[in-house]
Amino acid sequence: MATSYSMSNSRVALITGGTKGIGFEVARLLAERGIEILIGSRDETKGEIAAEKLASENLPVTYVLIDVTNQATIDLAVTEVENSYGRLDILINNSSIYLPEPRPTELSLDMIRLNFEVNFFGAFSVTKAFMPLLRQSSAGRIVNISNDLGSFYVHQTSRQPQFHCAYSASKASLHMLTLQLANDLKATRIKVNACAPGSIHTDLTTHHEHATELATKPIIYLATLSDDGPTGKFFGQHCEEVKW
Ligand SMILES: NC(=O)c1ccc[n+]([C@@H]2O[C@H](COP(=O)([O-])OP(=O)(O)OC[C@H]3O[C@@H](n4cnc5c(N)ncnc54)[C@H](OP(=O)(O)O)[C@@H]3O)[C@@H](O)[C@H]2O)c1
């Protein structure tokens, strides 16, 4: 981490893949609320540049090196956060890949593995590793960033079949992880939810154009949920509960 804010009592949030796109905007919006932000980046230079940009606006942002597919970087990040803060209040599993895919019958196992590696195993590994620090929080919040494409309901009711089997399956699995974790943690102060942000133009999707607000709104809502807020649910871009 480039800077330490260890003396502060503010909430501490880690956003994986926070160097650009939705993650970066969420970093800014949460930091503007006084939450100390750790931008997770698998690339030191990108992490440094992104954190510096927000820090130069006087926002409490630093970065932590974390490749969600590399357990050694995850473990190191846990140690750094533990040494600096002793806890983690908000974990946003945002890192993701979304690649052009052929139809399911043409899909390769490698493509499935690639998507699961980042979008599901990555989120699982980071969550598991940070669980002891999340348990130290007085109000732990885990937000898993998904997509409509991870919803069985959306695929069942869509007029046109949407063929992104590898990506969709990885996000559908993230939904199950969300639900299972929430149930397991029901007696604790940790809440676990998933959301499908509205589509916006980022490096991940080049064909949609909507307001950034719709992409970040449900994430901010779930990251800052009050103690009587929901757990184990899936939310849409207007912060409404939607079907898995
Ligand atoms: N954009 C949309 O319209 C949309 C719609 C619905 C849902 N979502 C979801 O929203 C989230 C953010 O998407 P986005 O559009 O903002 O994407 P993006 O701009 O491409 O950002 C994705 C982030 O994930 C990081 N990442 C990729 N592989 C990683 C790894 N192995 N370890 C750590 N970080 C990794 C990227 O880092 P590098 O720069 O190093 O590659 C980047 O910072 C994703 O979960 C996506 O599925 C997006």
PDBQT file of the ligand as one rigid body, heavy atoms in Angstrom, charges set to zero:
ROOT
HETATM    1  N1  LIG A 301     -19.783  -2.336 -17.599  1.00  0.00    +0.000 N 
HETATM    2  C1  LIG A 301     -20.992  -2.846 -17.567  1.00  0.00    +0.000 C 
HETATM    3  O1  LIG A 301     -21.849  -2.442 -18.352  1.00  0.00    +0.000 OA
HETATM    4  C2  LIG A 301     -21.358  -3.914 -16.579  1.00  0.00    +0.000 A 
HETATM    5  C3  LIG A 301     -22.683  -4.385 -16.554  1.00  0.00    +0.000 A 
HETATM    6  C4  LIG A 301     -23.043  -5.360 -15.609  1.00  0.00    +0.000 A 
HETATM    7  C5  LIG A 301     -22.097  -5.830 -14.725  1.00  0.00    +0.000 A 
HETATM    8  N2  LIG A 301     -20.801  -5.373 -14.771  1.00  0.00    +0.000 N 
HETATM    9  C6  LIG A 301     -19.857  -5.889 -13.785  1.00  0.00    +0.000 C 
HETATM   10  O2  LIG A 301     -19.261  -4.777 -13.133  1.00  0.00    +0.000 OA
HETATM   11  C7  LIG A 301     -17.934  -5.079 -12.722  1.00  0.00    +0.000 C 
HETATM   12  C8  LIG A 301     -16.964  -4.029 -13.257  1.00  0.00    +0.000 C 
HETATM   13  O3  LIG A 301     -17.025  -4.039 -14.661  1.00  0.00    +0.000 OA
HETATM   14  P1  LIG A 301     -16.418  -2.860 -15.553  1.00  0.00    +0.000 P 
HETATM   15  O4  LIG A 301     -17.300  -2.737 -16.722  1.00  0.00    +0.000 OA
HETATM   16  O5  LIG A 301     -16.116  -1.674 -14.723  1.00  0.00    +0.000 OA
HETATM   17  O6  LIG A 301     -15.068  -3.555 -16.081  1.00  0.00    +0.000 OA
HETATM   18  P2  LIG A 301     -13.609  -2.998 -16.399  1.00  0.00    +0.000 P 
HETATM   19  O7  LIG A 301     -13.631  -1.530 -16.628  1.00  0.00    +0.000 OA
HETATM   20  O8  LIG A 301     -13.042  -3.873 -17.450  1.00  0.00    +0.000 OA
HETATM   21  O9  LIG A 301     -12.855  -3.299 -15.029  1.00  0.00    +0.000 OA
HETATM   22  C9  LIG A 301     -12.618  -4.619 -14.626  1.00  0.00    +0.000 C 
HETATM   23  C10 LIG A 301     -11.569  -4.582 -13.560  1.00  0.00    +0.000 C 
HETATM   24  O10 LIG A 301     -11.261  -5.927 -13.171  1.00  0.00    +0.000 OA
HETATM   25  C11 LIG A 301      -9.867  -6.045 -13.115  1.00  0.00    +0.000 C 
HETATM   26  N3  LIG A 301      -9.385  -7.412 -13.240  1.00  0.00    +0.000 N 
HETATM   27  C12 LIG A 301      -9.483  -8.265 -14.291  1.00  0.00    +0.000 A 
HETATM   28  N4  LIG A 301      -8.847  -9.413 -14.002  1.00  0.00    +0.000 NA
HETATM   29  C13 LIG A 301      -8.343  -9.285 -12.747  1.00  0.00    +0.000 A 
HETATM   30  C14 LIG A 301      -7.584 -10.114 -11.888  1.00  0.00    +0.000 A 
HETATM   31  N5  LIG A 301      -7.186 -11.343 -12.252  1.00  0.00    +0.000 N 
HETATM   32  N6  LIG A 301      -7.246  -9.647 -10.649  1.00  0.00    +0.000 NA
HETATM   33  C15 LIG A 301      -7.626  -8.426 -10.262  1.00  0.00    +0.000 A 
HETATM   34  N7  LIG A 301      -8.329  -7.584 -11.032  1.00  0.00    +0.000 NA
HETATM   35  C16 LIG A 301      -8.691  -8.016 -12.259  1.00  0.00    +0.000 A 
HETATM   36  C17 LIG A 301      -9.347  -5.150 -14.233  1.00  0.00    +0.000 C 
HETATM   37  O11 LIG A 301      -7.971  -4.878 -14.043  1.00  0.00    +0.000 OA
HETATM   38  P3  LIG A 301      -6.949  -4.668 -15.285  1.00  0.00    +0.000 P 
HETATM   39  O12 LIG A 301      -7.097  -3.225 -15.694  1.00  0.00    +0.000 OA
HETATM   40  O13 LIG A 301      -5.611  -4.975 -14.709  1.00  0.00    +0.000 OA
HETATM   41  O14 LIG A 301      -7.364  -5.626 -16.374  1.00  0.00    +0.000 OA
HETATM   42  C18 LIG A 301     -10.255  -3.944 -14.038  1.00  0.00    +0.000 C 
HETATM   43  O15 LIG A 301      -9.729  -3.095 -13.036  1.00  0.00    +0.000 OA
HETATM   44  C19 LIG A 301     -17.667  -6.494 -13.241  1.00  0.00    +0.000 C 
HETATM   45  O16 LIG A 301     -17.876  -7.430 -12.209  1.00  0.00    +0.000 OA
HETATM   46  C20 LIG A 301     -18.693  -6.685 -14.350  1.00  0.00    +0.000 C 
HETATM   47  O17 LIG A 301     -19.008  -8.031 -14.572  1.00  0.00    +0.000 OA
HETATM   48  C21 LIG A 301     -20.419  -4.436 -15.685  1.00  0.00    +0.000 A 
ENDROOT
TORSDOF 0
